[in-house]
Amino acid sequence: MSTRRKSGKRTKPTRYLRPAEAARMVGIHPDTLARWVDGGRHRLLTGAAMRHPDGHRRYRLDKIEAYVASVSA
């Protein structure tokens, strides 16, 4: 399923990860990832987290993948 932007172009829906999944991809503990995102430690992680309606944190897959690619290069 895709969504439409104002320009009329179709985009993929954003996929979100649970803290343990995102932290595993980065190779750190979930608490460390939360501190990095909250503290603005890494530019590529800015805007990576959101709060689920039930209060749980979720991370954008595209932001986590971009961060992993940048540190792997």
Backbone torsions as a table, in degrees:
resi	resn	phi	psi	omega
1	MET	NA	140.3	179.1
2	SER	-127.0	166.9	178.3
3	THR	-117.8	166.7	179.1
4	ARG	-112.9	138.1	173.4
5	ARG	-85.8	174.2	176.9
6	LYS	-60.0	-30.0	-179.2
7	SER	-73.7	-9.5	-179.1
8	GLY	92.2	-6.1	179.4
9	LYS	-77.5	144.6	177.7
10	ARG	-84.1	143.0	177.6
11	THR	-130.6	156.4	175.8
12	LYS	-76.3	144.6	174.4
13	PRO	-67.4	149.2	-179.9
14	THR	-74.6	133.6	177.5
15	ARG	-101.0	136.5	-179.5
16	TYR	-113.4	147.1	179.9
17	LEU	-112.9	152.9	172.3
18	ARG	-76.1	159.0	-177.6
19	PRO	-53.7	-43.2	-178.4
20	ALA	-65.3	-38.1	179.4
21	GLU	-66.4	-45.7	-179.4
22	ALA	-65.0	-43.8	-179.6
23	ALA	-63.7	-37.6	178.3
24	ARG	-62.4	-41.0	179.3
25	MET	-63.4	-37.7	-178.5
26	VAL	-81.1	-26.7	179.4
27	GLY	90.3	28.8	-179.5
28	ILE	-134.3	174.5	178.0
29	HIS	-76.7	146.5	178.8
30	PRO	-55.2	-36.0	178.1
31	ASP	-65.3	-37.8	178.0
32	THR	-65.3	-43.4	178.1
33	LEU	-60.3	-43.3	178.7
34	ALA	-60.9	-42.5	178.7
35	ARG	-64.3	-42.4	179.7
36	TRP	-61.6	-45.6	-178.6
37	VAL	-67.5	-47.3	-179.0
38	ASP	-63.4	-35.0	-177.6
39	GLY	-87.6	-3.4	-179.0
40	GLY	66.8	29.2	-174.1
41	ARG	-63.4	-36.8	-177.9
42	HIS	-125.3	126.7	-176.8
43	ARG	-55.3	-40.4	-177.0
44	LEU	-70.5	-15.6	178.2
45	LEU	-92.7	-2.7	177.9
46	THR	-62.1	127.7	-179.6
47	GLY	78.5	10.8	-177.2
48	ALA	-76.9	-26.3	-174.1
49	ALA	-106.5	149.4	171.4
50	MET	-142.7	162.3	178.5
51	ARG	-101.5	128.4	175.4
52	HIS	-69.5	153.1	179.8
53	PRO	-53.4	-26.9	178.5
54	ASP	-85.0	5.1	176.4
55	GLY	96.0	-7.0	-179.5
56	HIS	-81.0	147.7	-179.3
57	ARG	-83.2	143.1	174.3
58	ARG	-134.1	149.7	-177.8
59	TYR	-118.0	139.9	178.8
60	ARG	-72.6	127.3	-179.4
61	LEU	-59.5	-43.2	-177.7
62	ASP	-62.6	-36.6	178.5
63	LYS	-70.2	-40.4	179.1
64	ILE	-66.1	-43.3	178.7
65	GLU	-63.1	-39.5	178.9
66	ALA	-64.2	-41.0	178.7
67	TYR	-64.5	-46.7	-179.4
68	VAL	-60.9	-42.9	178.8
69	ALA	-62.7	-37.0	-177.9
70	SER	-70.6	-35.5	-179.1
71	VAL	-84.1	-17.1	178.8
72	SER	-84.1	-22.2	-175.8
73	ALA	-75.7	NA	NA
